[in-house]
Amino acid sequence: MSSYMWKNDKHNYFQEWIAKLQSSESQDCELEKVSENTISAREIAKNPDTSPEILQELANSHDVTVRKNIAANPNTPPEVLWKLGEQFPQEILNNPIFDLLLLEKPNLVKEIPSSTLKSILKEDGVPISFLTCAVNQWDREILLAITMNPQTPKEALEKLLHRDNIEIVEAGQLHVNLAGEMNEGWDKVAKDKIIKMADFDKGREEDLQQLYRLGLIPEFLSPYLKKHGESLHIISAAEFYSNPPEKFQDEWLIARNHNTPIDILKQLANHKYYRVRLSVALNINSTFNILNQLANDPDYRVCHAVASNPNTPASLIEKLVTEKGNIIICHGAIPNPHSSTSILENFLTHSTATIRLAAAQEYLHRHPNKLPKVLEKFAAISTHYSIRFFALLHHQIPAKPLVENSKSTIWIERYAIAQNPNTPTDILHILAKDGNRIVRSAAKYNLQNRQ
């Protein structure tokens, strides 16, 4: 499809063609095939004569190559460039229009969305003036991205040392242009940092203990962790027990009794006092119909008891955890032998650390050979620094999450990847040029060992 079509004012034709293209691309994604339309779109996206309007339309393509070509096209409107720049920062920097925009707008750094700016600042080809200007930003991720770039000048790094964020100051201090190369002793400095991190993370001490019991924390850290129990404390329904008011004592005892007839349990499942209903939910003689009724109970403690009852089928457990989503209910479901593997796998990325770790314990109990999968799930967590870090540090983690996290703005995570034996060689070569002196030393050492 040649450029004469839009030159002859056939925009309506392209609107129809693009709609058809996007529809076919959805199917191609499923079939893992590249259609004729997609090949045409890639050529059009690359063509410097393509109009800005068409490029803007094609920017919503499902095809990665189409979007990548648009990011490199000098006819692409700036707002589209900034939208694509987070995924294709090098194409933006190599785009001839970038230098022109920088000349026209010396404060261009202020106009670029923070997510795209962060990606651009990590690239080798970013202008030094751009890095120097970005130092005046206040976004934590942007400032940490500056400390990753080996080109960041000393003057810019010195400005970062005056920030009130300890993480930013430390990353600045460890930059090779400020502190110099580190040919030896880097491993000890990194370990001291890990020890300090574990000591500082007081609010997550129990999480660290469980990570250690799961075998996810290196042995050198063990002396700095207090020894607790042998297993993670999972809330049990028994914890909700206490003697009910005297007037409900009889019903409560009957509801708990395993010899109570089902007809009586059905009646007690409608009792106005929640502890009586909870006792019915825990009773191993309660039928599916009773448990199904109590799964809709307004009190989350009753639902927790249903989730933990070994008579509760997998379908009902899944309904409870997906529709209710209460942390207490999830805790009840984890040790239930009827909880499916898929439920446990979903819990591995739960927003609450205790759920993730308890699920990992149960999951690995059932599937001892699935540690790499657990590590991969943990590495995908964006809300818990220490769990993600120790996953990236572990020698059984697959290569994929190591690649995906290799541009983390947190230098200790990049160190974990740089020292990992499973990190692909091409990623190590990139990390060997990292702005952080410890990260680059670890990567170089890893490369030397492979040679």
N, C-alpha and C positions, 0 to 999 in steps of 0.2 A: 504494500500500500504506500504510494508515493506522496510527496508533499503538495502536489498540485491540488489535491482535494480540498484542503482548508484554504488554500490561496484563492480558490474559486468560490469561496463563501458557502461551503457545504457543511456548515456547523451542525445543522440538524441531522445530517447523515452520520456525523461522528457521535452525536448524542445517542443515536440508536445503536451504532456499532459498539460503543463503550458499554452500553447496557448489556448487549449480547456477550461481549467479552467478559464482563464481570461474572455473568451467569455461568459461562463455560469454565471460567477459572475455578469457581467453587467446585464444579464436578472434577476438574483436573486435579485439584488438591486431594480429593478422595481416591482417585484412580492413580495418582502419582505419575501423570502423563503431562507433557507439554503440548498444548493444542496449537494449531496453525495460527489461531487468533492471538495466542499469547506470544508467539514468536514475532508476529507483526507488531504487537504492542511494545515489545522490547526495542525493536528497531525505531519505532516512532518516538519512544521515550529518549532514545540516544541522539536522534536527529536534531542538530542545532537550529534547523529551520522550523521545527514544530512550534506552534503558537503557545504562549503562556496559558491560554484558556484550556487547550487540550491537555497540556502537561498537568494542569491543576486537576482536571477530571481523572487523568490516569494515576494520579498520586494515591488514589484510594484502591488501587489494584491489589489483589491478593498475592500477586507474583512478586517475590523479593527482587528479582533482577530488574523488573520494570521500575520499581520504586528506587532502586540503586542507580539506574540510568538517569532517572529524573533528578536525583540529588546531584548528579554530575553535570547536568545540562545547564548552560549559561542562560537559557531563556526561561528557566523556572522562576516564578515569582518568589521574592524573599520569604513571604509568610509560609510558602510551601517548603522552602529549603529548611526553615527552622523546625517545621513539623517532622521532616524526614531526618534531620541532623542527629537526633538522638541515636538512631540506628546506623546511620551512615556518616559519621563525622569526617572521615578521611576524604570522602567524595565531596563534601562541602568545602573542605580546605583546598582541595585540588581544583575546585570549580573556579574558572576565571572571574566569575562575578563576585566572588568573596573578596578578592583584593580591591576591586572597584568599590564595593560597599564599604570596606574599611577606610578607603581614602575619602569617600563622601561623608562618612559618619565616624569620626574618631571615637565616639562613645557607643559604637555599635554593640559592645559587650553588654550594655544595659538594655538593649532591645531584644536580645536573644533569650528565649525561655530557659529557665534554670536547668531543666533536664537535658536540653540540647547543649547548652553552654558547658555543662559538666563533662559531657562526652567529648566535645571539641578540645577542651583544655588538657585532656589526657593524651592527645595525639602528638606525634613527633613534629609534624609540619606546622603546628600552630605558631604564628608570629610571636616573637619575644614581647613586642609591645602589647599584644593581646593578653599575655600572661601577667604582665606588669599592671595593666589596667584592671584585670579581674581581681587582683589582690585587695582592691577596695570594696569588693562585695562583702555581704554579711552572711550569705548562705553557707552553712557548715560543709555541705557536700561539695560545693564549688571550691572552697578554700582547701579542702583535703585533696581534691583533684589536682590543684596547682602543685601540691607537694609530691605528687606522683610523677610529674613531668621532669625529666632530667635536664630540660632546657631552662627551667625557672632560674632567673638570675639571683645572685646573693642578696642584692638590694631588696628584691621583692620578698625573699624568704625572711629577711630581718624584720620586715613589717609584720609578718605573721607571728613573730615571737612576742609581740605586744598584745596579742588577742587574749581575751579572758577565758578561752576554751583550752583546757589542758591537752585535749586530744590534738587540736590544731597546732599548738605550741610544740608538742613532742614530735609530731610528723615533720614540722619545719626544722627542728633541731637535728633530725636524722637525715636530712637531705644531703646528698653527696656534694652539692655545690657550697654547702655551709660547713659540713663536718668532714668532708673528704672521703676517699675510698676506705673500706674496712676489709683488709685482707685476712685478718685473724681476729678471733675473739667474738665474732658476730653471733655465733651459736649460743654462747653464754649470755650475751646481752638479750637475745630473744627469749631464752628460758627464764631469765630474771623478770622479763616483762610478763611472761605467762604466769609466773608465780605471783607477781604483784597483782595481775588481773584477777586471779583466783582469790587472793586475799582481800582485794577491794570489793569483789562481788558478794558482799555479805548478804544482801537480800536474796541471793540465789544459791545460798550455800547448800541447801537440800538438793537443788538441781545438780550441782557439781558432784555431790555424793552419789546421786543416782547415775550420772554419767560415768563416774569411776566404777561403780558396781557393774555397769553394762560393758565395761572394758573400753570406754571411749576416751579416757584421759590417760596421757602417758605416765609411765611409772615414776619418772623423776618428780612428778607433782604430788605423789601419794603422801610424803611426809608432811605436807602442808595442808592436808585435808583431815579434819577430825573424823574419827571412825564413828559412824552411827550404826543403825540396824542393818541387817543383811538384805532387806528389800524395801522398796519404796512403800510408804504408807498410803494405802488406797482406802478411801472412805468406805466403810461398810454400813449396811442398813442397821446393824446392831447399835451403832453409835447414836441413832435417833431414838433408841429406846430409853424410856425412863418410866417410872410408875405413873400411870395416868391417875386422874382424880378418882377417889374411892368409888364414886357412883358408876364408873366405867370399868372397874377392875375385873368384874366377872366376864364382860364381853371381850375384854382384851385378852384374858387368859384363854377363853374359848377360841378366839381368832388365831392364837398362836399354836394351839394344840393340833398336832398332826393327825389326831384321830377324829377331829371334828368332821361331821358329814358335810358333803358338798352343798346341800340345800341350806344349811346353817351359814356356811361361808358366803353363799350368795346374798343372804340377808345382811350379814355383817359388812359386806362390801359397800353397802349403802349407809353405814353408820355415820352419824354426824361428827364423831370425834376422829381426827385424822390418824391417831395412833392405832386405833382399832382397824381402820382400813389398811394402814401400813402393815399390820400383822397378817391380815388376809393376803396382801400382796406378796409377803415373804413365805407364806405357807406352801410347802411343797405339794400339797394336795389341791391347790387352787387350779382350776381348769383354764383352758384358753379363753373361754367366754368371760370368766371372772377377771383374768389378767387383762384382757382387751378392754373391759369396762374401766378398770382401775388405771389403765394407761392414759385415760383422759381425765384423771383426777386433777383438780385445781392445785393440789399441794404437791410441790416438786419432790418432797421426801417420799411420798407414796409412789410416784413415778420411778424414783430411784430404786425402790424395792422391787418394782415390776421388772426393771431392766436387769436386776441382779438375780432374779428367780431362775433357777435352772430349767423350769418348765416353760419359760417364755421363749417362743420361737424366734428365729433370726429376723423374720419379716417384721415382727412387732418391735423388736429391739431397734431395727433400722428406722422404723417410724418414730419411735421415741427420740432417738438422737438427732434425727433430721428435722422433725417438726418442733420439738421442744428446745433442743440445743443447750439445755442447762448443764453447767459444769458438773454438778452433783449427779445428774442422771447419766452423764457420760462416764463418770467414775464407776457407777453401778454396772454399766454395760461391759466395761473392759475385761474383767475376769470371767464373765459369763461364757461358758464353753460354746454357747450357741451364737455368740457374736461372730459375724463373718470376718474373713480375712480382709475383705474390702473395707469394712467398718474400721478395723484396726489400722489399716493403711491410711485411711483418711484422717484418723486421729494423730498420725505421725506428724502432720503439719497443722495441728490444732493451734489456735491462738494462745492457749494456756499451756505453759511449760509442763506442769504436773500431768496434764492429760497426755501430752506428747511422750513424756518419759515413761509413764505407766503403760501406755499403748506399746511402746518399744519393748518393754520388759515382757509383756504377754506375747507380742508378735514373735520375738526371738525365742521365747519358750516353745512356741509351736513350730517355728521355722528357724532353727539354729544357723542354717547356712545363708540366711537372708540379711546378714549384717550390711553388705554393700548397699542393699536397697534402703535400709534404715538410714545409713549415712547420706545417701543421695537425697532422701526426703528432708533430713535435718539441714542439709546444705542449702535447701531451697527456702528455708525460713528467713524472712526479712525482719522479724521483730525480736529475735533473741540472739544477741551477739555471741555469747559463750557457747551455746549449743552448736551454732553454725561453725564457729571457729574450730572446735574440737572435731567436728565431722570432717572439715577440710584438712586437718592435721593427720587424720588416721590413714594408715597405709593400705586399708582395704576399700577406700572410697573409689568409685569408678572415675574415669577420666572426664566424662561429660560435665559433672558439676564443678570440677577443677577449672575447666575451660570457661564455663559460664561465670564463674566468680573471679576470674583472673584480673579483672579490672575493678575490683572492689576498692573503694576509697579508704578502707581501713587497712593500714599497712601490715598489721599482724596477721590478717587473713591472707594477704598476698605472700607473706613470709611462709605461712602454712602450705600454700600451693607451690611456692618456689622450692621447698625442701621435700615435697612429696614425690615418691618414686613413680607414681602413676601419672604425673603431669606430662603431657606431650612435649616433645623436644622443641617444637616451634614456639610454644608458650613460654618455655624456659628461656629461650633466646630473647623474647620480649622482656621478660622479668629481669634478665641480666642487665638490661638498660634502664631499669626502673630508677626513679629519682631517689628512692629510699636506699640508703647504704646497706642495710641489713638484708633487704629483699634481694637486691642485686648480688650480694655476696653469696646468699643461699642458693640462688639460681645458678651462678657460676660454678659453685662447688658441686651441685647436682649434675651439671653438664660434664664437668671433669670426670666425675665418677663413672658416668656412662661411657665416656671415651676409653 
